[in-house]
Amino acid sequence: MNKFVNILLMLISFPALAIIVYVGFDFPVEFLKTTGNNIPFKQEIFLGFGALLLIIGGRRSMRRWTGMRMVSQISRFQWNQPMGKSRIRQANMYLNLEALMHLFLAFSTYAVTTQAWPISAVYLILGLDHLLFEIYGTSKNKFRVGITKNAIVVADRDVKIIYFSGLRRVSTHQQSLFFDYIKELQIAIPIDAIAVENRASFRETVEQIVDRDKVFFSEGFKEL
């Protein structure tokens, strides 16, 4: 999900940045027989791109914050523990990179032309949101993994919910834990999301909840 959103934001950013450069440097636009600063409806174009970026980035932000809030309600879970420290460091590294990228785009687009302020403002909001999410999640110990009677919830910079309904196989490969379902659906989470000292209790809780006659556990999972 997070990777898909980043790709989508990038695809929208390319034409937006191209228009900002044309307007900011007043380059000629041959097929319109005008120059960048004289493009018709340029303010509407900037508002449109800003709205698209805000909708896509905002939906991801809401999903992140909702997932964090959900997994923080510890009393609703049969098993709930903080993420492994190595996974938290990795999540924070990506959050920092995303924040730096969006903050750089915010200031650079505004520097090229102040007319692009709607796009610059959205990049600024997204960048600050990454940093706030990282600081709050890390300082309050909110990056967690929880198990209910229906699903596993993994929440850091991305949120994954692994339902037990339809589950047929649980296995490990390299550094990932795989959950295979009917109709060839597969969901994976990094093993280091589960702290080493909590892996045995995680495995035991999963084994107690699922129907052992319907779900196959690989040797790798049994040794988790």
C-alpha positions in Angstrom: 0.0 0.0 0.0 2.7 2.5 1.0 4.8 1.7 -2.0 1.8 2.1 -4.3 0.9 5.5 -2.8 4.5 6.7 -3.3 4.4 5.7 -6.9 1.1 7.4 -7.5 2.3 10.6 -5.8 5.4 10.5 -8.0 3.4 10.0 -11.2 1.3 13.0 -10.3 4.3 15.1 -9.3 6.1 14.8 -12.6 3.6 16.8 -14.7 3.0 19.2 -11.8 6.7 19.9 -11.5 7.0 20.3 -15.3 4.3 23.0 -15.3 5.9 24.7 -12.3 9.2 24.9 -14.1 7.5 26.2 -17.3 5.7 28.9 -15.3 8.5 29.8 -13.0 11.1 30.2 -15.8 8.6 31.4 -18.4 9.7 28.9 -20.9 7.9 28.9 -24.3 5.1 26.4 -24.8 5.2 25.8 -28.5 1.9 23.8 -28.9 0.0 26.6 -27.1 1.9 29.3 -28.8 2.6 31.1 -25.5 5.0 31.1 -22.6 4.8 29.3 -19.3 3.8 32.4 -17.3 0.9 33.1 -19.7 -0.6 29.6 -19.7 -4.4 29.9 -19.4 -6.0 28.6 -16.1 -2.6 28.0 -14.5 -3.9 28.8 -11.0 -6.7 26.3 -11.5 -4.1 23.8 -12.7 -2.0 24.3 -9.6 -5.1 24.0 -7.4 -6.1 20.8 -9.2 -2.7 19.1 -8.8 -2.6 20.3 -5.1 -6.0 18.7 -4.5 -5.0 15.4 -6.1 -1.8 15.2 -4.0 -3.7 16.1 -0.8 -6.4 13.5 -1.4 -3.8 10.7 -2.1 -1.4 11.6 0.6 -4.2 12.4 3.0 -5.8 9.0 2.6 -2.5 7.3 3.4 -2.0 9.6 6.5 -5.5 8.8 7.7 -4.9 5.0 7.3 -1.6 5.3 9.2 -3.1 7.2 12.1 -6.2 5.0 12.2 -4.0 1.9 12.3 -1.9 3.3 15.1 -4.9 4.2 17.1 -6.4 0.7 16.5 -3.4 -1.3 17.6 -2.9 1.0 20.6 -6.2 -0.2 22.2 -4.4 -3.0 23.9 -7.4 -4.3 25.9 -9.1 -5.3 22.7 -6.3 -7.7 21.7 -5.5 -11.2 23.0 -1.8 -10.5 22.3 -0.2 -7.0 21.7 3.4 -6.1 21.8 5.7 -3.3 20.5 7.4 -3.9 17.2 11.0 -5.1 17.1 13.5 -2.3 17.4 15.2 -3.1 14.0 11.8 -2.8 12.2 11.1 0.5 14.0 14.5 1.9 12.9 13.8 0.9 9.4 10.3 2.4 9.4 11.7 5.7 10.9 14.4 5.8 8.2 11.7 5.6 5.4 9.6 8.2 7.2 12.5 10.5 7.4 13.3 10.0 3.7 9.7 10.7 2.7 9.6 13.8 5.0 12.8 15.2 3.5 11.6 14.6 -0.1 8.3 16.3 0.5 9.8 19.2 2.4 12.4 19.7 -0.3 9.7 19.8 -2.9 7.6 22.2 -0.8 10.4 24.8 -0.6 11.8 24.3 -4.1 8.5 24.6 -5.9 7.7 27.7 -3.9 11.1 29.1 -4.7 10.6 28.5 -8.5 7.2 30.3 -8.5 5.0 31.5 -5.6 2.0 30.9 -7.9 2.5 27.2 -7.1 1.7 27.7 -3.5 -1.2 25.1 -3.4 1.2 22.4 -4.4 3.9 23.7 -2.1 1.5 23.8 0.8 0.4 20.2 0.3 4.1 19.0 0.1 4.7 20.9 3.3 1.7 19.3 5.1 2.8 15.8 4.0 6.4 16.3 5.1 5.4 17.6 8.5 2.9 14.7 8.8 5.6 12.1 8.3 7.8 13.7 11.0 4.9 14.1 13.5 3.9 10.5 12.9 7.4 9.2 13.4 8.0 11.3 16.6 4.7 10.4 18.2 4.8 6.7 17.2 8.4 6.2 18.5 8.1 8.3 21.6 4.8 6.8 22.7 5.7 3.2 21.7 2.8 3.1 19.2 4.4 1.0 16.5 2.9 -2.4 17.5 1.7 -5.8 16.5 -1.6 -7.1 17.9 -3.6 -10.3 17.6 -7.4 -10.5 18.0 -9.6 -13.6 17.6 -10.1 -12.6 14.0 -6.9 -11.0 12.7 -3.3 -9.9 13.1 -2.8 -6.1 13.0 0.7 -4.8 12.1 1.0 -1.0 12.3 4.0 1.2 11.7 4.4 3.5 8.6 2.1 1.1 6.9 -0.9 -0.9 8.2 -1.5 -4.6 7.4 -4.4 -6.7 8.6 -4.1 -10.4 8.3 -7.4 -12.1 8.8 -7.7 -15.7 9.9 -10.8 -16.3 7.8 -9.8 -18.3 4.8 -6.2 -18.8 6.0 -4.6 -22.0 4.7 -0.9 -21.8 5.3 1.6 -19.9 7.5 5.3 -20.1 6.5 8.6 -18.2 6.6 11.0 -17.4 3.8 14.2 -15.5 4.4 13.1 -12.5 6.5 9.4 -12.6 5.8 6.3 -14.3 7.3 3.8 -15.4 4.7 0.1 -16.0 5.1 -1.5 -17.9 2.2 -5.3 -18.0 1.6 -7.7 -19.6 -0.7 -7.8 -18.3 -4.3 -4.0 -17.8 -4.2 -4.0 -14.7 -2.1 -0.8 -14.1 -0.1 0.1 -11.5 2.5 3.6 -11.0 3.9 5.0 -9.2 6.9 8.6 -8.8 7.9 9.7 -11.2 10.7 11.6 -8.4 12.4 8.2 -6.6 13.0 7.9 -9.1 15.9 10.6 -8.6 18.5 12.8 -11.7 19.0 11.7 -12.0 22.7 8.0 -12.0 21.7 8.1 -14.5 18.8 7.4 -17.6 20.8 4.3 -16.0 22.4 3.2 -14.7 19.0 3.4 -18.1 17.4 1.6 -19.8 20.3 -1.2 -17.2 20.2 -1.7 -17.7 16.5 -1.7 -21.5 16.9 -4.3 -21.3 19.7 -6.7 -19.2 17.6 -6.7 -20.8 14.2 -8.2 -24.1 13.3 -5.2 -26.5 13.1 -7.1 -28.9 10.9 -7.5 -26.2 8.2 -4.2 -24.2 8.5 -0.7 -25.7 7.8 2.2 -24.3 9.8 5.7 -24.7 8.2 8.7 -25.9 10.2 10.1 -22.4 9.9 7.1 -20.9 11.6 7.1 -23.6 14.3 10.7 -22.6 15.1 9.9 -18.9 15.1 
